[in-house]
Amino acid sequence: MPTSLPVLTIGSLDRFSDREYREQCAVRLVDILLDLENYRGVGRIFIP
């Protein structure tokens, strides 16, 4: 569906305890949120 929001998936939960990895995830998430209209209709996005 072209108006649906994407499903965001963290690529590696094993690395989520690493601060640098969490920061990369956060930056990618903010990038997606700021440009959300371009991501509508995309099924799934893996971050980072």
PQR file of N, CA, C, O and H, with PARSE charges and radii, in Angstrom:
ATOM      1  N   MET A   1       0.847  -1.176   0.000 -0.4000 1.5000
ATOM      2  CA  MET A   1       0.000   0.000   0.000 -0.0000 2.0000
ATOM      3  C   MET A   1       0.900   1.249   0.000  0.5500 1.7000
ATOM      4  O   MET A   1       1.746   1.382   0.884 -0.5500 1.4000
ATOM      5  N   PRO A   2       0.744   2.138  -0.938 -0.5600 1.5000
ATOM      6  CA  PRO A   2       1.661   3.273  -1.095  0.2800 2.0000
ATOM      7  C   PRO A   2       1.621   4.302   0.031  0.5500 1.7000
ATOM      8  O   PRO A   2       2.530   5.126   0.122 -0.5500 1.4000
ATOM      9  N   THR A   3       0.624   4.287   0.874 -0.4000 1.5000
ATOM     10  CA  THR A   3       0.563   5.266   1.961 -0.0000 2.0000
ATOM     11  C   THR A   3       0.946   4.670   3.306  0.5500 1.7000
ATOM     12  O   THR A   3       0.975   5.377   4.313 -0.5500 1.4000
ATOM     13  H   THR A   3      -0.115   3.618   0.800  0.4000 1.0000
ATOM     14  N   SER A   4       1.239   3.375   3.331 -0.4000 1.5000
ATOM     15  CA  SER A   4       1.556   2.733   4.606 -0.0000 2.0000
ATOM     16  C   SER A   4       2.958   3.106   5.096  0.5500 1.7000
ATOM     17  O   SER A   4       3.846   3.425   4.306 -0.5500 1.4000
ATOM     18  H   SER A   4       1.215   2.801   2.513  0.4000 1.0000
ATOM     19  N   LEU A   5       3.128   3.059   6.396 -0.4000 1.5000
ATOM     20  CA  LEU A   5       4.426   3.339   7.003 -0.0000 2.0000
ATOM     21  C   LEU A   5       5.300   2.095   6.954  0.5500 1.7000
ATOM     22  O   LEU A   5       4.784   0.979   6.996 -0.5500 1.4000
ATOM     23  H   LEU A   5       2.406   2.799   7.038  0.4000 1.0000
ATOM     24  N   PRO A   6       6.607   2.267   6.866 -0.5600 1.5000
ATOM     25  CA  PRO A   6       7.493   1.101   6.818  0.2800 2.0000
ATOM     26  C   PRO A   6       7.636   0.452   8.198  0.5500 1.7000
ATOM     27  O   PRO A   6       7.420   1.083   9.233 -0.5500 1.4000
ATOM     28  N   VAL A   7       8.000  -0.799   8.173 -0.4000 1.5000
ATOM     29  CA  VAL A   7       8.360  -1.520   9.390 -0.0000 2.0000
ATOM     30  C   VAL A   7       9.859  -1.342   9.571  0.5500 1.7000
ATOM     31  O   VAL A   7      10.637  -1.669   8.675 -0.5500 1.4000
ATOM     32  H   VAL A   7       8.176  -1.311   7.332  0.4000 1.0000
ATOM     33  N   LEU A   8      10.265  -0.829  10.717 -0.4000 1.5000
ATOM     34  CA  LEU A   8      11.690  -0.628  10.988 -0.0000 2.0000
ATOM     35  C   LEU A   8      12.221  -1.806  11.781  0.5500 1.7000
ATOM     36  O   LEU A   8      11.627  -2.216  12.778 -0.5500 1.4000
ATOM     37  H   LEU A   8       9.634  -0.564  11.445  0.4000 1.0000
ATOM     38  N   THR A   9      13.335  -2.344  11.335 -0.4000 1.5000
ATOM     39  CA  THR A   9      13.934  -3.510  11.972 -0.0000 2.0000
ATOM     40  C   THR A   9      15.391  -3.214  12.282  0.5500 1.7000
ATOM     41  O   THR A   9      16.151  -2.789  11.412 -0.5500 1.4000
ATOM     42  H   THR A   9      13.817  -2.011  10.525  0.4000 1.0000
ATOM     43  N   ILE A  10      15.770  -3.442  13.526 -0.4000 1.5000
ATOM     44  CA  ILE A  10      17.172  -3.285  13.914 -0.0000 2.0000
ATOM     45  C   ILE A  10      17.934  -4.490  13.388  0.5500 1.7000
ATOM     46  O   ILE A  10      17.563  -5.635  13.645 -0.5500 1.4000
ATOM     47  H   ILE A  10      15.153  -3.787  14.233  0.4000 1.0000
ATOM     48  N   GLY A  11      19.002  -4.222  12.650 -0.4000 1.5000
ATOM     49  CA  GLY A  11      19.737  -5.270  11.962 -0.0000 2.0000
ATOM     50  C   GLY A  11      20.429  -6.274  12.872  0.5500 1.7000
ATOM     51  O   GLY A  11      20.514  -7.453  12.530 -0.5500 1.4000
ATOM     52  H   GLY A  11      19.303  -3.292  12.441  0.4000 1.0000
ATOM     53  N   SER A  12      20.928  -5.829  14.029 -0.4000 1.5000
ATOM     54  CA  SER A  12      21.690  -6.728  14.899 -0.0000 2.0000
ATOM     55  C   SER A  12      21.414  -6.414  16.367  0.5500 1.7000
ATOM     56  O   SER A  12      22.007  -5.498  16.936 -0.5500 1.4000
ATOM     57  H   SER A  12      20.858  -4.871  14.307  0.4000 1.0000
ATOM     58  N   LEU A  13      20.522  -7.173  16.967 -0.4000 1.5000
ATOM     59  CA  LEU A  13      20.243  -6.960  18.387 -0.0000 2.0000
ATOM     60  C   LEU A  13      21.448  -7.321  19.256  0.5500 1.7000
ATOM     61  O   LEU A  13      21.601  -6.794  20.358 -0.5500 1.4000
ATOM     62  H   LEU A  13      20.041  -7.917  16.505  0.4000 1.0000
ATOM     63  N   ASP A  14      22.295  -8.210  18.768 -0.4000 1.5000
ATOM     64  CA  ASP A  14      23.499  -8.574  19.523 -0.0000 2.0000
ATOM     65  C   ASP A  14      24.423  -7.369  19.707  0.5500 1.7000
ATOM     66  O   ASP A  14      25.095  -7.247  20.731 -0.5500 1.4000
ATOM     67  H   ASP A  14      22.171  -8.638  17.873  0.4000 1.0000
ATOM     68  N   ARG A  15      24.452  -6.490  18.717 -0.4000 1.5000
ATOM     69  CA  ARG A  15      25.322  -5.305  18.779 -0.0000 2.0000
ATOM     70  C   ARG A  15      24.644  -4.118  19.464  0.5500 1.7000
ATOM     71  O   ARG A  15      25.275  -3.081  19.667 -0.5500 1.4000
ATOM     72  H   ARG A  15      23.906  -6.589  17.885  0.4000 1.0000
ATOM     73  N   PHE A  16      23.369  -4.259  19.820 -0.4000 1.5000
ATOM     74  CA  PHE A  16      22.624  -3.130  20.373 -0.0000 2.0000
ATOM     75  C   PHE A  16      23.172  -2.679  21.725  0.5500 1.7000
ATOM     76  O   PHE A  16      22.872  -1.568  22.160 -0.5500 1.4000
ATOM     77  H   PHE A  16      22.856  -5.102  19.655  0.4000 1.0000
ATOM     78  N   SER A  17      23.951  -3.493  22.386 -0.4000 1.5000
ATOM     79  CA  SER A  17      24.556  -3.085  23.664 -0.0000 2.0000
ATOM     80  C   SER A  17      25.744  -2.153  23.444  0.5500 1.7000
ATOM     81  O   SER A  17      26.210  -1.510  24.385 -0.5500 1.4000
ATOM     82  H   SER A  17      24.195  -4.396  22.033  0.4000 1.0000
ATOM     83  N   ASP A  18      26.234  -2.075  22.215 -0.4000 1.5000
ATOM     84  CA  ASP A  18      27.353  -1.203  21.853 -0.0000 2.0000
ATOM     85  C   ASP A  18      26.849   0.219  21.610  0.5500 1.7000
ATOM     86  O   ASP A  18      25.954   0.436  20.793 -0.5500 1.4000
ATOM     87  H   ASP A  18      25.856  -2.597  21.450  0.4000 1.0000
ATOM     88  N   ARG A  19      27.425   1.179  22.320 -0.4000 1.5000
ATOM     89  CA  ARG A  19      26.974   2.568  22.230 -0.0000 2.0000
ATOM     90  C   ARG A  19      27.061   3.120  20.802  0.5500 1.7000
ATOM     91  O   ARG A  19      26.131   3.776  20.332 -0.5500 1.4000
ATOM     92  H   ARG A  19      28.152   1.002  22.984  0.4000 1.0000
ATOM     93  N   GLU A  20      28.153   2.862  20.128 -0.4000 1.5000
ATOM     94  CA  GLU A  20      28.328   3.371  18.770 -0.0000 2.0000
ATOM     95  C   GLU A  20      27.251   2.824  17.831  0.5500 1.7000
ATOM     96  O   GLU A  20      26.724   3.555  16.993 -0.5500 1.4000
ATOM     97  H   GLU A  20      28.908   2.329  20.509  0.4000 1.0000
ATOM     98  N   TYR A  21      26.931   1.554  17.972 -0.4000 1.5000
ATOM     99  CA  TYR A  21      25.891   0.943  17.147 -0.0000 2.0000
ATOM    100  C   TYR A  21      24.530   1.583  17.431  0.5500 1.7000
ATOM    101  O   TYR A  21      23.770   1.863  16.504 -0.5500 1.4000
ATOM    102  H   TYR A  21      27.359   0.959  18.653  0.4000 1.0000
ATOM    103  N   ARG A  22      24.223   1.813  18.707 -0.4000 1.5000
ATOM    104  CA  ARG A  22      22.953   2.472  19.066 -0.0000 2.0000
ATOM    105  C   ARG A  22      22.885   3.868  18.475  0.5500 1.7000
ATOM    106  O   ARG A  22      21.827   4.297  18.014 -0.5500 1.4000
ATOM    107  H   ARG A  22      24.840   1.586  19.461  0.4000 1.0000
ATOM    108  N   GLU A  23      24.005   4.581  18.482 -0.4000 1.5000
ATOM    109  CA  GLU A  23      24.032   5.918  17.887 -0.0000 2.0000
ATOM    110  C   GLU A  23      23.785   5.848  16.386  0.5500 1.7000
ATOM    111  O   GLU A  23      23.065   6.685  15.841 -0.5500 1.4000
ATOM    112  H   GLU A  23      24.864   4.233  18.856  0.4000 1.0000
ATOM    113  N   GLN A  24      24.365   4.870  15.718 -0.4000 1.5000
ATOM    114  CA  GLN A  24      24.126   4.698  14.287 -0.0000 2.0000
ATOM    115  C   GLN A  24      22.641   4.414  14.020  0.5500 1.7000
ATOM    116  O   GLN A  24      22.058   4.946  13.076 -0.5500 1.4000
ATOM    117  H   GLN A  24      24.949   4.190  16.161  0.4000 1.0000
ATOM    118  N   CYS A  25      22.053   3.584  14.850 -0.4000 1.5000
ATOM    119  CA  CYS A  25      20.622   3.284  14.722 -0.0000 2.0000
ATOM    120  C   CYS A  25      19.796   4.549  14.915  0.5500 1.7000
ATOM    121  O   CYS A  25      18.859   4.806  14.159 -0.5500 1.4000
ATOM    122  H   CYS A  25      22.527   3.152  15.617  0.4000 1.0000
ATOM    123  N   ALA A  26      20.143   5.334  15.922 -0.4000 1.5000
ATOM    124  CA  ALA A  26      19.397   6.554  16.216 -0.0000 2.0000
ATOM    125  C   ALA A  26      19.506   7.557  15.072  0.5500 1.7000
ATOM    126  O   ALA A  26      18.514   8.183  14.700 -0.5500 1.4000
ATOM    127  H   ALA A  26      20.904   5.125  16.537  0.4000 1.0000
ATOM    128  N   VAL A  27      20.688   7.712  14.521 -0.4000 1.5000
ATOM    129  CA  VAL A  27      20.882   8.645  13.405 -0.0000 2.0000
ATOM    130  C   VAL A  27      20.061   8.193  12.197  0.5500 1.7000
ATOM    131  O   VAL A  27      19.405   9.007  11.546 -0.5500 1.4000
ATOM    132  H   VAL A  27      21.494   7.204  14.823  0.4000 1.0000
ATOM    133  N   ARG A  28      20.099   6.920  11.908 -0.4000 1.5000
ATOM    134  CA  ARG A  28      19.329   6.387  10.764 -0.0000 2.0000
ATOM    135  C   ARG A  28      17.827   6.572  10.989  0.5500 1.7000
ATOM    136  O   ARG A  28      17.097   6.923  10.062 -0.5500 1.4000
ATOM    137  H   ARG A  28      20.632   6.259  12.437  0.4000 1.0000
ATOM    138  N   LEU A  29      17.373   6.338  12.209 -0.4000 1.5000
ATOM    139  CA  LEU A  29      15.966   6.510  12.536 -0.0000 2.0000
ATOM    140  C   LEU A  29      15.526   7.958  12.349  0.5500 1.7000
ATOM    141  O   LEU A  29      14.460   8.215  11.789 -0.5500 1.4000
ATOM    142  H   LEU A  29      17.966   6.053  12.962  0.4000 1.0000
ATOM    143  N   VAL A  30      16.328   8.893  12.806 -0.4000 1.5000
ATOM    144  CA  VAL A  30      16.011  10.315  12.635 -0.0000 2.0000
ATOM    145  C   VAL A  30      15.989  10.677  11.156  0.5500 1.7000
ATOM    146  O   VAL A  30      15.108  11.416  10.719 -0.5500 1.4000
ATOM    147  H   VAL A  30      17.194   8.685  13.261  0.4000 1.0000
ATOM    148  N   ASP A  31      16.940  10.171  10.379 -0.4000 1.5000
ATOM    149  CA  ASP A  31      16.957  10.430   8.935 -0.0000 2.0000
ATOM    150  C   ASP A  31      15.656   9.954   8.286  0.5500 1.7000
ATOM    151  O   ASP A  31      15.072  10.650   7.455 -0.5500 1.4000
ATOM    152  H   ASP A  31      17.656   9.571  10.734  0.4000 1.0000
ATOM    153  N   ILE A  32      15.220   8.775   8.674 -0.4000 1.5000
ATOM    154  CA  ILE A  32      13.980   8.222   8.117 -0.0000 2.0000
ATOM    155  C   ILE A  32      12.786   9.076   8.529  0.5500 1.7000
ATOM    156  O   ILE A  32      11.932   9.387   7.700 -0.5500 1.4000
ATOM    157  H   ILE A  32      15.695   8.209   9.349  0.4000 1.0000
ATOM    158  N   LEU A  33      12.723   9.450   9.786 -0.4000 1.5000
ATOM    159  CA  LEU A  33      11.591  10.246  10.269 -0.0000 2.0000
ATOM    160  C   LEU A  33      11.526  11.617   9.614  0.5500 1.7000
ATOM    161  O   LEU A  33      10.438  12.120   9.336 -0.5500 1.4000
ATOM    162  H   LEU A  33      13.417   9.196  10.459  0.4000 1.0000
ATOM    163  N   LEU A  34      12.682  12.226   9.365 -0.4000 1.5000
ATOM    164  CA  LEU A  34      12.702  13.543   8.742 -0.0000 2.0000
ATOM    165  C   LEU A  34      12.320  13.491   7.266  0.5500 1.7000
ATOM    166  O   LEU A  34      11.906  14.500   6.694 -0.5500 1.4000
ATOM    167  H   LEU A  34      13.566  11.818   9.591  0.4000 1.0000
ATOM    168  N   ASP A  35      12.455  12.338   6.658 -0.4000 1.5000
ATOM    169  CA  ASP A  35      12.151  12.180   5.235 -0.0000 2.0000
ATOM    170  C   ASP A  35      11.083  11.101   5.042  0.5500 1.7000
ATOM    171  O   ASP A  35      11.116  10.358   4.061 -0.5500 1.4000
ATOM    172  H   ASP A  35      12.791  11.518   7.122  0.4000 1.0000
ATOM    173  N   LEU A  36      10.150  11.020   5.969 -0.4000 1.5000
ATOM    174  CA  LEU A  36       9.181   9.927   6.020 -0.0000 2.0000
ATOM    175  C   LEU A  36       8.344   9.792   4.749  0.5500 1.7000
ATOM    176  O   LEU A  36       8.007   8.676   4.353 -0.5500 1.4000
ATOM    177  H   LEU A  36      10.123  11.624   6.766  0.4000 1.0000
ATOM    178  N   GLU A  37       8.010  10.886   4.116 -0.4000 1.5000
ATOM    179  CA  GLU A  37       7.186  10.810   2.908 -0.0000 2.0000
ATOM    180  C   GLU A  37       7.841   9.969   1.810  0.5500 1.7000
ATOM    181  O   GLU A  37       7.148   9.330   1.018 -0.5500 1.4000
ATOM    182  H   GLU A  37       8.284  11.793   4.437  0.4000 1.0000
ATOM    183  N   ASN A  38       9.155   9.968   1.763 -0.4000 1.5000
ATOM    184  CA  ASN A  38       9.861   9.166   0.758 -0.0000 2.0000
ATOM    185  C   ASN A  38       9.925   7.685   1.122  0.5500 1.7000
ATOM    186  O   ASN A  38      10.293   6.862   0.283 -0.5500 1.4000
ATOM    187  H   ASN A  38       9.719  10.487   2.406  0.4000 1.0000
ATOM    188  N   TYR A  39       9.577   7.338   2.344 -0.4000 1.5000
ATOM    189  CA  TYR A  39       9.618   5.952   2.785 -0.0000 2.0000
ATOM    190  C   TYR A  39       8.240   5.311   2.862  0.5500 1.7000
ATOM    191  O   TYR A  39       8.134   4.118   3.147 -0.5500 1.4000
ATOM    192  H   TYR A  39       9.278   8.007   3.025  0.4000 1.0000
ATOM    193  N   ARG A  40       7.183   6.078   2.615 -0.4000 1.5000
ATOM    194  CA  ARG A  40       5.833   5.497   2.628 -0.0000 2.0000
ATOM    195  C   ARG A  40       5.721   4.450   1.531  0.5500 1.7000
ATOM    196  O   ARG A  40       6.183   4.655   0.408 -0.5500 1.4000
ATOM    197  H   ARG A  40       7.269   7.047   2.384  0.4000 1.0000
ATOM    198  N   GLY A  41       5.104   3.334   1.869 -0.4000 1.5000
ATOM    199  CA  GLY A  41       4.921   2.262   0.915 -0.0000 2.0000
ATOM    200  C   GLY A  41       6.067   1.274   0.859  0.5500 1.7000
ATOM    201  O   GLY A  41       5.959   0.235   0.208 -0.5500 1.4000
ATOM    202  H   GLY A  41       4.728   3.168   2.781  0.4000 1.0000
ATOM    203  N   VAL A  42       7.156   1.582   1.527 -0.4000 1.5000
ATOM    204  CA  VAL A  42       8.293   0.638   1.602 -0.0000 2.0000
ATOM    205  C   VAL A  42       7.928  -0.405   2.659  0.5500 1.7000
ATOM    206  O   VAL A  42       7.454  -0.052   3.739 -0.5500 1.4000
ATOM    207  H   VAL A  42       7.244   2.426   2.056  0.4000 1.0000
ATOM    208  N   GLY A  43       8.138  -1.645   2.363 -0.4000 1.5000
ATOM    209  CA  GLY A  43       7.737  -2.699   3.290 -0.0000 2.0000
ATOM    210  C   GLY A  43       8.520  -2.734   4.585  0.5500 1.7000
ATOM    211  O   GLY A  43       7.939  -2.659   5.667 -0.5500 1.4000
ATOM    212  H   GLY A  43       8.523  -1.932   1.486  0.4000 1.0000
ATOM    213  N   ARG A  44       9.824  -2.847   4.485 -0.4000 1.5000
ATOM    214  CA  ARG A  44      10.659  -2.980   5.673 -0.0000 2.0000
ATOM    215  C   ARG A  44      11.967  -2.256   5.446  0.5500 1.7000
ATOM    216  O   ARG A  44      12.530  -2.275   4.351 -0.5500 1.4000
ATOM    217  H   ARG A  44      10.296  -2.908   3.605  0.4000 1.0000
ATOM    218  N   ILE A  45      12.447  -1.609   6.520 -0.4000 1.5000
ATOM    219  CA  ILE A  45      13.743  -0.932   6.479 -0.0000 2.0000
ATOM    220  C   ILE A  45      14.600  -1.488   7.616  0.5500 1.7000
ATOM    221  O   ILE A  45      14.194  -1.481   8.778 -0.5500 1.4000
ATOM    222  H   ILE A  45      11.990  -1.594   7.410  0.4000 1.0000
ATOM    223  N   PHE A  46      15.773  -1.962   7.266 -0.4000 1.5000
ATOM    224  CA  PHE A  46      16.721  -2.424   8.271 -0.0000 2.0000
ATOM    225  C   PHE A  46      17.617  -1.270   8.661  0.5500 1.7000
ATOM    226  O   PHE A  46      18.187  -0.597   7.802 -0.5500 1.4000
ATOM    227  H   PHE A  46      16.103  -1.968   6.322  0.4000 1.0000
ATOM    228  N   ILE A  47      17.743  -1.042   9.960 -0.4000 1.5000
ATOM    229  CA  ILE A  47      18.636   0.018  10.432 -0.0000 2.0000
ATOM    230  C   ILE A  47      19.699  -0.585  11.316  0.5500 1.7000
ATOM    231  O   ILE A  47      19.409  -1.549  12.025 -0.5500 1.4000
ATOM    232  H   ILE A  47      17.281  -1.589  10.658  0.4000 1.0000
ATOM    233  N   PRO A  48      20.895  -0.080  11.314 -0.5600 1.5000
ATOM    234  CA  PRO A  48      21.531   0.664  10.250  0.2800 2.0000
ATOM    235  C   PRO A  48      21.960  -0.248   9.141  0.5500 1.7000
ATOM    236  O   PRO A  48      22.522   0.211   8.147 -0.5500 1.4000
TER
END
